[in-house]
Amino acid sequence: MIQIIDNFFDSQIHLDVKNFCKTKLFYSPAFTADNNYYGLRSIVSKLDIIDLFKEQAKKKFKINISKIHKDTGIDIRNLDKLIPHKDPQSILNLFIMIQGDEELNNGIVFYDDKKINTHIGFKENRAILFNSDIVHSPFIFKEQTIKRITATLFITDYKFI
């Protein structure tokens, strides 16, 4: 399952979220499971902004999120390598594109049998809800480095309404 919603937030709330992510959070270096640096992450699972994300998910995706994993976070990263992975700590992921270049060589890709099957381009204020056992990766274009801010909620308990 992969669902896409554009205009996840009202425009003013989206601006407030961008500002919050750029000025109010503390970010630490983050690493993949095999110890490769991939960018900066702010763990936000216990912050009030999560309530806003859950509220919007309820409105837009008709899902009631009752529990998220502690690693839920907001990332600032330069896209410089594909990192195909699954997220075993969750059942569903809510991926929110907060700020970045709206280009074809940005976004997220999903795999089928070790090949890219689906590409969803980056668009600010776009949210994607998907099964966390689908292999996925940030999308990159090796000739150009792109910086972006995204949020990922690792959902461990939910109910569609």
N, C-alpha and C positions, 0 to 999 in steps of 0.2 A: 504494500500500500504506500503510495506517495500522493499527498495532497498539497496543492499550492494555493496560497491566498495572497493576492497583491493588496496593498493598502491595509496592512494588518492593523496599524494604529491610525487614528485620526491624525491629520497632518501636524497639528500643534503638539500632540502627545509624542509623535515620532520625533519632532525637533527636541522636545524635552528629554526623551530617552537618549538621543545622540549626545546632547550636552552632558547628561548625567554620566554616560560612558566615557566621555573625553575628559571630564573635570572632577568627578567625585569618587572614582574607583582607584584602588591600588592594584597594580598588575605585577605579577611575578613571572619569571621565565617558565615555560611549560615544555614538557618533553613527551615524546611518543613512548609506547611500551618498550621499544628497543633503544631507548635513550637518545633519540635524535631531537634536537631543539626544533620547535616548530613555531614559536611566537610567544606572546605574552597572554596570560590568563588571569582574570579576576574571578575568584570563586564567589558566587552570589546566591547560593542556595538558601541562605538565611536572611537575605535582604528584602526589604519591602518591594523592590522592583519585581520580584518573582510573583507577587500577588497581582501586579498589573499584567504580567505575561500570561498568567493563568486565566485571569478575567477575559483578556482578549481571545485566548484560545477557546474559551467557553463560548464566546459570542461568534467567533469566526469559523471554528472547526466543529462546534457542537460537541465538545469534549470537556468533561469535568476531571481535572487533574487533581488527584488526592495525595500523591506522593511523588517526590523527585529525588534523584540520587544526589548525594553531597557534592559531587564533582561538577554539578551544573555551573556553567560559567559564561563569561563574556570574554571573547578573544580579540586581540589586536594582532594581526599577523601579516607578514609579507608572503605572498604566494610564490614559492620558488621550487616546490617539488610535490609530486603526487604522493599522497599517503593513504592508499586504500586500506580500509579497516572496517570492522564492525564495532559496536559499542555494547559489550556483554553486560554492562552494569545497568542497562535499561531495557524496556520493552519497546517504547516509542521514543523518538527524538522530535523535539520541536526546534527547528533551526530558523533563526530570525536574522535577516540581512539588515543591519542597522546603518552602516555607512561604507561606501566604497564606489569604485568606478563601475558604471553600468556598461560593461563591455562583454563581448562574447567570450573572451579569455579569462573570465572571472566566473564565480558561481560554484556549483557543486555537481559532481558526477556520480552516477550509480553504475555498478558493474553487474554483469551477468556472465558467468563462466570465464572470469578473469579478463573480460573485455569491457570497455565502457559501453554501456547500453543506453543510458539516458543522461543528457546534460541539461541542467536548469541554470540559465544565466543569472548573474547577480543583478538585482534591482533593489535599491533601497526601499525598506518597508515591506519587503516580501517575506512571507513565512512559509516554511515547508514542514509538514508533519509526515513522518515516515517510520516504518518498522526499523528498529535499530539493528536487526540481524541482516539487513541488506548492506552489502559491501559498498562503501561510499568514500569520497575523497574531495578535498577542495580541488577546484579545477585550476590549472596553471597554463601559462604560455611562456616557455623558457626564454624567449627574447625580451620579455618585459616583466618587471616585477611590479606587482600590484599590492597595495596595502588596503586592508579592510577591517571593519569591526563587525563581529557577529555574536549572537548569543545562541547557546545550545542548552535546552532543558532536557535532561535525561529523565524521562518519565518512567516510574516503576509501578505506579498504580493509577488507574483511570477508569472512567466509564463514559461511553458515548451517550449523549442525551438526545 
